[in-house]
C-alpha cells in the first residue's frame, strides 16, 4: 500500500511542473499578509474593541480557580 502511495505522489509531482511559488507569488502573499495584519491591528486597537478585549482579560484574571 505504501509503495502505491509513493508512486502516486511521484506521478502527481511530475504532472505538476511547478515545485513552489515564484518570487512574484511570495511578494503578493507577503503583501496580503501585511495588509491583513494592518486591518486587524486597526480593529483591535479601536476604542470599543480594545475596551471589550481589556474587559474580557480582566474577567478572565478574576475568575475563581
Secondary structure, 3 states (H helix, E strand, C coil): CHHHHHHHHHHHHHHCCCCCCCHHHHHHHHHHHHHHHHHHHHHHCCHHHHHHHHHHHHHHHCCCC
